Every structure is written in structure tokens, then in C-alpha cells.
Amino acid sequence: MEVYNLKSKKTLILVFALAMIATACSSGAVPCDEVEIGTGSNGLPDLDGCEFTFAVENAYLPFNYVDPADGEGKGWDYDVFNHMAELMNFTPVYVPAAWDGMIQAVADGQYMIAGDGISITAERDKIVDFSDSYIVLQQRMLVAAGNDDITSAADIQNGDFKVATQKGTTNYELAVSLFGANKVDAYDQFDFAIAAVISGDAAASIVDEVAGLGYMGANKDKVKLVGEGLQTDPLGFAFPEGSPLVDVVNQGLAEMKSSGKLQEINDKFFSPGFIVSYDDIADVTYDE
């Protein structure tokens, strides 16, 4: 197994995010995990304008990314959490964080919540608490559009092929379990793994179906999904163990499901109609 850390074409240090965090820290606002939770006129929790820190990679389509045109964070995570903030009177503070180590950082209390399309697993549940699942998805094989040699996992198992995945993900864990570590190359970011497939450095990748569909929206001529689903994963938000904010977010999710707002956001991002590609977004660096 090899681990890759590649540099891409564009670099944008997220000064806007760091400045926002610094402003938040100096504003004297109450953190949401310390606030007394009330009840709003809509019957949902009222968090009295407190600040809710959200760990976000800003490099995982369609969940989160930075638009270089305006420097703003966008994606499914942003739309959902911003809407929750309106429903329950809190201030989102988005903190750029690398995926590798994000869940442990949440467990350590560095962030109040993390998004990034996190699969709910028994192993992760040992160190963090999860919200209710907001979507259940399949893990699928993604190959280059012109690759007709691979139509199933068996083709990789029986052949001399490499599989590219993002390290620290359930995609990586599944790839190792199916093909063995010697056939799996791990990358720091999802787009690096997909670039390896497109360039021919790897024959395939295992991806969450919604991420694959989102990526294909702007790259129909470059990649395709093949074969049946390999594994079913529910996705949820991660919190430090014992956080009182789990119930808050669960109530927000329930309201968004009931009103149809969650389905509206899902339809916007989890379909081939989402046409933002990794070439379109700003690269990020993380404060160490």
C-alpha cells in the first residue's frame, strides 16, 4: 500500500475562514456546547445565537468546497447546516480541517460537529457520537470512461490492477478487505484518487455513490460507475461523545425531512445535475 500527497494546480489559503474563526473567538459569543438550550416559536431548539464550530474539509464534492470566484464555502454540508442555523438560531463557524484525523479531532473536542459525508460505523461509534442518518448509500466502483476491462470487483481480484482511494475512509477499508493492501493506493484527498483513475495510474476507485454521481456531473466523458453496490453505508454527522448538540441536530434533520427541505438539497447535490468539478474549486491548506 502506498500513500500519496500530491500538489494540485491551484492553491488558495483559506484566509477568509481563519479570519472568521479569529473574529468568532474574540467576539465573546457563547459556544453552543455551553449554551442553555431553549425552545423557539417553531417548536425546535433555540440556541440563542451561539457559535457552532463545524469541521469541514472543503475538498470533497458534493459535500463541501470553496468557490474561487468569491472565496465562499459551498456544498451540501453548507446548505444543510446554514438552514439548520436559521431554524434553531445559532451561528455556524466553519473550520477547515483535513479529513485524515478529523474524526479523532472531533472525539478530542476540537470541533462540535463534523460533516464530510461520514459513514456511521461501529468502530467510529466507539469514540464519537453520531446524528441520525441523513442518507443511506452504496459504495460503488468508479473507472475511467474508456475502461471496459473492469465491470465488477472480481475483475480486480483476479487481475493485476491498482485501486485508488482516499485514506482514512470506509472506501479505503473496503478496498483493502476486498483486494488486499498491496493492490490499494491511498491518497490524501478524494480528487487525487480520481485523478489517478483518469490518468491510468490506477484502474479503479471505490467511492460513495453520491460522491461518484456528483463527480460524474461534470466529468461524464472521463469516468463511469460500474457493477453493483459493494456495501451499504448510512451517513451522519459526528460529535464528541455525550454532546447535547446531537439531539439538536437530530431535531433539525427531522424538521428538514418533514418539510421537504432535505430532499430539495439532496436533489441539488446528489445527482449528475451537480456539475462542479475538482478543476473548478479552490485547493485548501489547513492550519496545523
C-alpha positions, 0 to 999 in steps of 0.5 A: 500500500502506498500513500500519496500527497500530491500538489494540485494546480491551484492553491488558495489559503483559506484566509477568509475562514481563519479570519472568521474563526479569529473574529468568532473567538474574540467576539465573546459569543457563547459556544453552543456546547455551553449554551442553555438550550431553549425552545423557539416559536417553531417548536425546535431548539433555540440556541440563542445565537451561539457559535457552532464550530463545524469541521469541514474539509472543503475538498470533497464534492458534493459535500463541501468546497470553496468557490474561487470566484468569491472565496465562499464555502459551498456544498451540501454540508453548507446548505444543510447546516446554514438552514439548520442555523436559521431554524434553531438560531445559532451561528455556524463557524466553519473550520477547515480541517483535513479529513485524515484525523478529523474524526479523532479531532472531533472525539478530542473536542476540537470541533462540535460537529463534523460533516464530510459525508461520514459513514456511521460505523461501529468502530467510529461509534466507539469514540464519537457520537453520531446524528441520525442518518441523513442518507443511506448509500452504496459504495460503488466502483468508479473507472475511467470512461474508456475502461471496459476491462473492469465491470465488477470487483472480481475483475480486480481480484483476479487481475493485476490492477491498482485501486485508488482511494482516499485514506482514512475512509470506509472506501479505503477499508473496503478496498483493502478487505476486498483486494488486499493492501498491496493492490490499494493506493491511498491518497490524501484527498478524494480528487487525487484518487480520481485523478489517478483513475483518469490518468491510468495510474490506477484502474479503479476507485471505490467511492460513495455513490453520491460522491461518484454521481456528483463527480460524474456531473461534470466529468461524464466523458472521463469516468463511469460507475460500474457493477453493483453496490459493494456495501451499504453505508448510512451517513451522519454527522459526528460529535464528541461523545455525550454532546447535547448538540446531537439531539439538536441536530437530530431535531433539525434533520427531522424538521428538514425531512418533514418539510421537504427541505432535505430532499430539495438539497439532496436533489441539488447535490446528489445527482449528475445535475451537480456539475462542479468539478475538482478543476473548478474549486479552490485547493485548501491548506489547513492550519496545523 
